[in-house]
């Protein structure tokens, strides 16, 4: 029974059937390359550059970055454009002039170099939208250290 089925439906005109499968595969490849479909990809390791750092560093303050020093972005666009992009094609900036009361600076991401011409064809969504910093008041820290030293000296005199 199975032998008859194989002989009648599969082996009958076998070369035509094989040729049809090969033709269908080649046609699929051509259509895929001609249509250039939308593609989404995540790129990580993009260093965030700091703008207007002097807004925080006025001689009486220092800062440390708590989060947002490097970010990942999700990009969407035509496959022919997206497939060639790397982390060096992106410029991420945190502007300290727009620092919020929670010490968060907004991050903007743009394309750079030769990839800049694709800006209108690509959608860029960063995974982090702001850089969080910890601002340290140097004058208040010095006062706290002086008060601590004075309290230790007073404790030594009383004891």
VOPAGU-2260 file (C-alpha; in pm, 1 decimal, decimal comma):
REM VOPAGU-2260
SITE   aa  ch    i         X         Y         Z
SITE  UNK   A    0       0,0       0,0       0,0
SITE  UNK   A    1     268,2     253,0     101,4
SITE  UNK   A    2     488,2     136,2    -181,5
SITE  UNK   A    3     215,1     203,2    -433,0
SITE  UNK   A    4     157,9     549,3    -286,9
SITE  UNK   A    5     529,8     637,5    -303,5
SITE  UNK   A    6     562,3     501,3    -656,0
SITE  UNK   A    7     246,4     664,4    -785,3
SITE  UNK   A    8     259,9    1010,2    -620,6
SITE  UNK   A    9     620,5    1075,7    -529,0
SITE  UNK   A   10     840,3     900,2    -782,8
SITE  UNK   A   11     612,8     975,3   -1076,4
SITE  UNK   A   12     766,8    1280,6   -1250,4
SITE  UNK   A   13    1020,4    1307,6    -967,1
SITE  UNK   A   14    1256,3    1542,1   -1156,5
SITE  UNK   A   15     974,9    1785,3   -1231,4
SITE  UNK   A   16     882,6    1792,4    -864,8
SITE  UNK   A   17    1242,4    1847,1    -756,5
SITE  UNK   A   18    1282,6    2123,3   -1015,1
SITE  UNK   A   19     962,5    2289,9    -884,6
SITE  UNK   A   20    1095,4    2287,6    -525,3
SITE  UNK   A   21    1428,7    2438,8    -634,5
SITE  UNK   A   22    1249,5    2702,6    -842,1
SITE  UNK   A   23    1023,2    2791,6    -547,6
SITE  UNK   A   24    1326,2    2832,3    -318,4
SITE  UNK   A   25    1507,8    3058,6    -567,6
SITE  UNK   A   26    1192,1    3265,6    -619,1
SITE  UNK   A   27    1154,0    3303,8    -240,6
SITE  UNK   A   28    1515,3    3431,8    -214,9
SITE  UNK   A   29    1456,3    3684,5    -494,7
SITE  UNK   A   30    1136,4    3817,1    -335,5
SITE  UNK   A   31    1302,8    3842,0       5,3
SITE  UNK   A   32    1591,3    4047,0    -133,1
SITE  UNK   A   33    1375,6    4271,3    -351,6
SITE  UNK   A   34    1118,3    4364,9     -87,1
SITE  UNK   A   35    1378,7    4448,2     184,5
SITE  UNK   A   36    1149,4    4386,2     483,9
SITE  UNK   A   37    1139,1    4576,3     816,0
SITE  UNK   A   38    1385,5    4442,7    1069,9
SITE  UNK   A   39    1432,5    4506,2    1443,6
SITE  UNK   A   40    1765,7    4465,9    1617,0
SITE  UNK   A   41    1918,9    4552,3    1956,0
SITE  UNK   A   42    2266,8    4704,2    1974,3
SITE  UNK   A   43    2446,0    4733,9    2308,9
SITE  UNK   A   44    2762,9    4894,9    2440,6
SITE  UNK   A   45    2694,6    5253,0    2329,5
SITE  UNK   A   46    2894,3    5494,5    2547,6
SITE  UNK   A   47    2703,3    5803,3    2664,0
SITE  UNK   A   48    2889,2    6132,8    2624,7
SITE  UNK   A   49    2823,9    6408,9    2877,6
SITE  UNK   A   50    2738,8    6761,1    2763,6
SITE  UNK   A   51    2749,8    7074,0    2983,0
SITE  UNK   A   52    2940,7    6897,4    3258,1
SITE  UNK   A   53    3034,1    7238,1    3399,0
SITE  UNK   A   54    2672,8    7278,5    3518,6
SITE  UNK   A   55    2757,5    7030,6    3797,1
SITE  UNK   A   56    3132,6    7075,8    3830,2
SITE  UNK   A   57    3138,2    7432,6    3963,3
SITE  UNK   A   58    3422,7    7374,7    4210,2
SITE  UNK   A   59    3189,5    7295,3    4499,1
SITE  UNK   A   60    3030,5    6979,4    4357,0
SITE  UNK   A   61    3138,8    6645,4    4214,1
SITE  UNK   A   62    2930,2    6368,9    4064,3
SITE  UNK   A   63    2934,1    5995,5    4005,8
SITE  UNK   A   64    2727,7    5815,4    3742,9
SITE  UNK   A   65    2486,0    5568,1    3899,4
SITE  UNK   A   66    2325,5    5440,4    3578,6
SITE  UNK   A   67    2324,5    5521,5    3210,6
SITE  UNK   A   68    2698,7    5532,7    3133,0
SITE  UNK   A   69    2646,7    5276,7    2854,9
SITE  UNK   A   70    2313,4    5196,7    2694,6
SITE  UNK   A   71    2143,1    4959,1    2453,4
SITE  UNK   A   72    1920,1    5074,1    2169,1
SITE  UNK   A   73    1654,3    4892,4    1970,0
SITE  UNK   A   74    1651,6    4998,2    1606,2
SITE  UNK   A   75    1388,1    4930,0    1342,6
SITE  UNK   A   76    1422,1    4985,2     969,4
SITE  UNK   A   77    1490,6    4818,5     636,2
SITE  UNK   A   78    1700,2    4504,3     668,3
SITE  UNK   A   79    1962,0    4630,6     420,9
SITE  UNK   A   80    2023,2    4936,7     642,7
SITE  UNK   A   81    1995,2    4780,2     990,4
SITE  UNK   A   82    2212,2    4474,5     925,2
SITE  UNK   A   83    2528,3    4682,1     872,8
SITE  UNK   A   84    2501,1    4899,7    1185,6
SITE  UNK   A   85    2727,4    4863,1    1490,7
SITE  UNK   A   86    2754,4    5047,7    1824,8
SITE  UNK   A   87    3010,1    5288,3    1675,7
SITE  UNK   A   88    2742,3    5423,9    1437,4
SITE  UNK   A   89    2550,3    5581,4    1728,0
SITE  UNK   A   90    2613,1    5888,9    1939,6
SITE  UNK   A   91    2443,1    5903,6    2279,4
SITE  UNK   A   92    2451,0    6227,0    2478,7
SITE  UNK   A   93    2336,8    6320,3    2829,0
SITE  UNK   A   94    2287,7    6695,3    2867,9
SITE  UNK   A   95    2355,5    6814,2    3224,8
SITE  UNK   A   96    2195,7    7150,8    3140,4
SITE  UNK   A   97    1861,6    6964,4    3148,1
SITE  UNK   A   98    1934,8    6788,8    3479,5
SITE  UNK   A   99    1613,4    6726,7    3674,2
SITE  UNK   A  100    1561,9    6764,3    4048,6
SITE  UNK   A  101    1609,8    6387,1    4077,0
SITE  UNK   A  102    1956,8    6425,1    3916,9
SITE  UNK   A  103    1851,6    6257,9    3590,9
SITE  UNK   A  104    1984,5    6392,4    3261,2
SITE  UNK   A  105    1792,6    6298,3    2944,4
SITE  UNK   A  106    1978,8    6083,6    2691,5
SITE  UNK   A  107    1943,0    6149,1    2317,7
SITE  UNK   A  108    2068,0    5899,7    2059,4
SITE  UNK   A  109    2150,8    5986,0    1698,2
SITE  UNK   A  110    2328,1    5822,5    1405,5
SITE  UNK   A  111    2678,9    5943,6    1322,9
SITE  UNK   A  112    2925,1    5929,7    1037,6
SITE  UNK   A  113    2822,4    5764,5     712,8
SITE  UNK   A  114    2508,9    5615,1     872,4
SITE  UNK   A  115    2368,4    5962,4     946,3
SITE  UNK   A  116    2202,0    5965,6     604,3
SITE  UNK   A  117    1968,3    5685,1     722,3
SITE  UNK   A  118    1826,4    5891,2    1012,0
SITE  UNK   A  119    1487,1    5930,3     845,2
SITE  UNK   A  120    1464,0    5557,0     763,0
SITE  UNK   A  121    1549,8    5420,8    1109,8
SITE  UNK   A  122    1361,3    5433,4    1440,2
SITE  UNK   A  123    1591,9    5441,0    1745,7
SITE  UNK   A  124    1455,8    5354,2    2091,3
SITE  UNK   A  125    1708,8    5363,3    2379,8
SITE  UNK   A  126    1655,7    5119,8    2668,9
SITE  UNK   A  127    1744,7    5396,4    2916,3
SITE  UNK   A  128    1611,5    5746,0    2859,4
SITE  UNK   A  129    1813,8    5921,7    3128,5
SITE  UNK   A  130    2149,1    5913,7    3303,8
SITE  UNK   A  131    2119,5    5910,6    3683,6
SITE  UNK   A  132    2400,9    6081,3    3875,3
SITE  UNK   A  133    2486,2    6129,6    4239,7
SITE  UNK   A  134    2591,9    6489,4    4308,2
SITE  UNK   A  135    2828,7    6540,0    4601,7
SITE  UNK   A  136    2847,7    6881,4    4772,8
SITE  UNK   A  137    3217,5    6921,3    4859,6
SITE  UNK   A  138    3162,3    7209,0    5105,1
SITE  UNK   A  139    2901,2    7015,1    5304,2
SITE  UNK   A  140    3129,3    6711,2    5307,0
SITE  UNK   A  141    3418,8    6920,6    5445,1
SITE  UNK   A  142    3191,2    7064,5    5716,1
SITE  UNK   A  143    3078,9    6713,5    5813,2
SITE  UNK   A  144    3441,1    6597,1    5836,0
SITE  UNK   A  145    3531,9    6899,5    6053,9
SITE  UNK   A  146    3233,0    6835,5    6283,7
SITE  UNK   A  147    3332,1    6470,6    6316,5
SITE  UNK   A  148    3691,3    6561,4    6405,1
SITE  UNK   A  149    3570,3    6819,3    6658,8
SITE  UNK   A  150    3333,2    6563,9    6819,7
SITE  UNK   A  151    3614,8    6311,2    6846,2
SITE  UNK   A  152    3844,1    6568,0    7008,1
SITE  UNK   A  153    3572,8    6675,2    7254,1
SITE  UNK   A  154    3500,5    6313,9    7344,2
SITE  UNK   A  155    3870,1    6261,5    7413,1
SITE  UNK   A  156    3884,8    6567,1    7644,3
SITE  UNK   A  157    3576,7    6458,5    7845,8
SITE  UNK   A  158    3688,1    6098,0    7887,0
